[in-house]
Amino acid sequence: MKRTLAILLIAVMMLTLFAACSKAPSSAGKNNTTGEPTQAADTGDDDKDDGPKLTKDQKAILKDLEKEFSIDGYEKEIAAEVKADEETAELVDLLGIDVDDYVSGLMKHYNWTFGDIDVEGDTAVANVTMTYPDFDAMSDMLTEKAEAWVQEKGGMDNVTEDEFYAAYGKMVVDILNDDEFPTLDSDFTIDYIKDGKDWVMKDKDAVKDTMNDAQDAA
């Protein structure tokens, strides 16, 4: 049993490392523009009566939000960081997991939904909901699956470490592709200010900290 827990601990440590690398900066993740303000923006047809219309300022802010929360290039950035860490790369290799596939599978569970955008003069507040992986729940799922697999094999004495690593790596990938992958939601706001003709985030670092704090508190 101690041997099983030791191997599980190593695998969970890998998840922790990936979770740390995956902390979402203000320019990461896919976006999903929903909510009343963004519905009109999605249609592109001002003649349709499908809810409140966006003002010029709201459209500009929404466009900036969609740009800031784009995953373009970010998956490669995370994968490169993981590959550059010798200890993590060795562990990933033991589990038979492809780093690029893992990062891609993980990032698809990040999502940002944009709600109301309140504009007052040269300031604005955008309401955002972030969906992100529940790593604690994922760890619990992995532990449950791993223990069931070991029991099915008749105990750890009947399998080699290599066999366990390979099976565990497959479990990680299977959970990432599970339709019921565990996620959490966090609501927050982003302050905007008008800089000349452009709308810009008042403090991008504060946005990044807010998202990271939400994941740390989960």
Secondary structure, 3 states (H helix, E strand, C coil): CHHHHHHHHHHHHHHHHHHHHCCCCCCCCEEECCCHHHHHHHHCCCCCCCCCCCCHHHHHHHHHHHHHCCCCCHHHHHHHHHHHCHHHHHHHHHHCCCHHHHHHHHHCCCEEEEEEEEEECCEEEEEEEEEEECHHHHHHHHHHHHHHHHHHCCCHHHCCHHHHHHHHHHHHHHHHCCCCCCEEEEEEEEEEEEECCEEEECCHHHHHHHHHHHHHHC
